[in-house]
């Protein structure tokens, strides 16, 4: 604008081309940031899927142990086993709550909600097993497992959506 005001038309055109090139460079940089951000998001979602799969497998094992313990006719041994399983369930519950918060940060809302629900049901399973009711504990553990499986499905959907967005950006 200053060159045009001074009636230096040739220099103004050259300056405008330089400015246009700089703006294009800035636009490319900003576009790549989104691509990098989506790439990191996809990577973190994949890592979280592996963590969720591990939690699900551990919950399956715990549910099987609860079922076997509930069928144990020896009262004293059953209570001792339920106490041990209660501690395992609490640890798993804490890990699931941590994972739910991580999913929240990764903007996987539905998966986070299901993981939170699973953690609540794990807490209920822990209370039931601590109270000596193996059958109710096993039922609550099964419900928690179902929620974990639903969370895994929702997380896979979120990852696929992020991969689609990344592909579109690329």
QUIWO-V295179 format. One record per residue. N is the residue number from 1. RES is the residue in one small letter. SS is DSSP state (A for helix, B for strand, O for the rest). D_CENTER is the distance of its C-alpha to the mean C-alpha in whole Angstrom. Layout:
n=N res=RES ss=SS d_center=D_CENTER
n=N res=RES ss=SS d_center=D_CENTER
This chain:
n=1 res=x ss=O d_center=52
n=2 res=x ss=A d_center=54
n=3 res=x ss=A d_center=55
n=4 res=x ss=A d_center=56
n=5 res=x ss=A d_center=58
n=6 res=x ss=O d_center=60
n=7 res=x ss=O d_center=61
n=8 res=x ss=O d_center=59
n=9 res=x ss=A d_center=58
n=10 res=x ss=A d_center=57
n=11 res=x ss=A d_center=55
n=12 res=x ss=A d_center=53
n=13 res=x ss=A d_center=52
n=14 res=x ss=A d_center=51
n=15 res=x ss=A d_center=49
n=16 res=x ss=A d_center=47
n=17 res=x ss=A d_center=46
n=18 res=x ss=A d_center=45
n=19 res=x ss=A d_center=43
n=20 res=x ss=A d_center=42
n=21 res=x ss=A d_center=41
n=22 res=x ss=A d_center=39
n=23 res=x ss=A d_center=37
n=24 res=x ss=A d_center=36
n=25 res=x ss=A d_center=35
n=26 res=x ss=A d_center=33
n=27 res=x ss=A d_center=31
n=28 res=x ss=A d_center=30
n=29 res=x ss=A d_center=29
n=30 res=x ss=A d_center=27
n=31 res=x ss=A d_center=26
n=32 res=x ss=A d_center=24
n=33 res=x ss=A d_center=22
n=34 res=x ss=A d_center=20
n=35 res=x ss=A d_center=20
n=36 res=x ss=A d_center=19
n=37 res=x ss=A d_center=16
n=38 res=x ss=A d_center=15
n=39 res=x ss=A d_center=16
n=40 res=x ss=A d_center=14
n=41 res=x ss=A d_center=11
n=42 res=x ss=A d_center=11
n=43 res=x ss=A d_center=11
n=44 res=x ss=A d_center=8
n=45 res=x ss=A d_center=6
n=46 res=x ss=A d_center=9
n=47 res=x ss=A d_center=9
n=48 res=x ss=A d_center=5
n=49 res=x ss=A d_center=7
n=50 res=x ss=A d_center=10
n=51 res=x ss=A d_center=9
n=52 res=x ss=A d_center=8
n=53 res=x ss=A d_center=11
n=54 res=x ss=A d_center=13
n=55 res=x ss=A d_center=12
n=56 res=x ss=A d_center=13
n=57 res=x ss=A d_center=16
n=58 res=x ss=A d_center=17
n=59 res=x ss=A d_center=17
n=60 res=x ss=A d_center=19
n=61 res=x ss=A d_center=21
n=62 res=x ss=A d_center=22
n=63 res=x ss=A d_center=22
n=64 res=x ss=A d_center=25
n=65 res=x ss=A d_center=27
n=66 res=x ss=A d_center=27
n=67 res=x ss=A d_center=28
n=68 res=x ss=A d_center=31
n=69 res=x ss=A d_center=32
n=70 res=x ss=A d_center=32
n=71 res=x ss=O d_center=35
n=72 res=x ss=O d_center=37
n=73 res=x ss=O d_center=40
n=74 res=x ss=O d_center=41
n=75 res=x ss=A d_center=40
n=76 res=x ss=A d_center=40
n=77 res=x ss=A d_center=38
n=78 res=x ss=A d_center=35
n=79 res=x ss=A d_center=35
n=80 res=x ss=A d_center=34
n=81 res=x ss=A d_center=32
n=82 res=x ss=A d_center=30
n=83 res=x ss=A d_center=30
n=84 res=x ss=A d_center=28
n=85 res=x ss=A d_center=25
n=86 res=x ss=A d_center=25
n=87 res=x ss=A d_center=24
n=88 res=x ss=A d_center=22
n=89 res=x ss=A d_center=20
n=90 res=x ss=A d_center=20
n=91 res=x ss=A d_center=18
n=92 res=x ss=A d_center=15
n=93 res=x ss=A d_center=15
n=94 res=x ss=A d_center=15
n=95 res=x ss=A d_center=12
n=96 res=x ss=A d_center=10
n=97 res=x ss=A d_center=11
n=98 res=x ss=A d_center=10
n=99 res=x ss=A d_center=6
n=100 res=x ss=A d_center=6
n=101 res=x ss=A d_center=8
n=102 res=x ss=A d_center=6
n=103 res=x ss=A d_center=3
n=104 res=x ss=A d_center=7
n=105 res=x ss=A d_center=8
n=106 res=x ss=O d_center=6
n=107 res=x ss=O d_center=8
n=108 res=x ss=O d_center=6
n=109 res=x ss=A d_center=9
n=110 res=x ss=A d_center=9
n=111 res=x ss=A d_center=6
n=112 res=x ss=A d_center=6
n=113 res=x ss=A d_center=10
n=114 res=x ss=A d_center=10
n=115 res=x ss=A d_center=8
n=116 res=x ss=A d_center=11
n=117 res=x ss=A d_center=14
n=118 res=x ss=A d_center=13
n=119 res=x ss=A d_center=14
n=120 res=x ss=A d_center=17
n=121 res=x ss=A d_center=18
n=122 res=x ss=A d_center=18
n=123 res=x ss=A d_center=20
n=124 res=x ss=A d_center=22
n=125 res=x ss=A d_center=23
n=126 res=x ss=A d_center=23
n=127 res=x ss=A d_center=26
n=128 res=x ss=A d_center=28
n=129 res=x ss=A d_center=28
n=130 res=x ss=A d_center=29
n=131 res=x ss=O d_center=32
n=132 res=x ss=O d_center=33
n=133 res=x ss=O d_center=32
n=134 res=x ss=A d_center=30
n=135 res=x ss=A d_center=30
n=136 res=x ss=A d_center=28
n=137 res=x ss=A d_center=26
n=138 res=x ss=A d_center=25
n=139 res=x ss=A d_center=25
n=140 res=x ss=A d_center=22
n=141 res=x ss=A d_center=20
n=142 res=x ss=A d_center=21
n=143 res=x ss=A d_center=19
n=144 res=x ss=A d_center=16
n=145 res=x ss=A d_center=16
n=146 res=x ss=A d_center=16
n=147 res=x ss=A d_center=13
n=148 res=x ss=A d_center=11
n=149 res=x ss=A d_center=12
n=150 res=x ss=A d_center=12
n=151 res=x ss=A d_center=8
n=152 res=x ss=A d_center=8
n=153 res=x ss=A d_center=11
n=154 res=x ss=A d_center=9
n=155 res=x ss=A d_center=6
n=156 res=x ss=A d_center=9
n=157 res=x ss=A d_center=11
n=158 res=x ss=A d_center=9
n=159 res=x ss=A d_center=9
n=160 res=x ss=A d_center=13
n=161 res=x ss=A d_center=14
n=162 res=x ss=A d_center=13
n=163 res=x ss=A d_center=15
n=164 res=x ss=A d_center=18
n=165 res=x ss=A d_center=18
n=166 res=x ss=A d_center=18
n=167 res=x ss=A d_center=21
n=168 res=x ss=A d_center=23
n=169 res=x ss=A d_center=23
n=170 res=x ss=O d_center=24
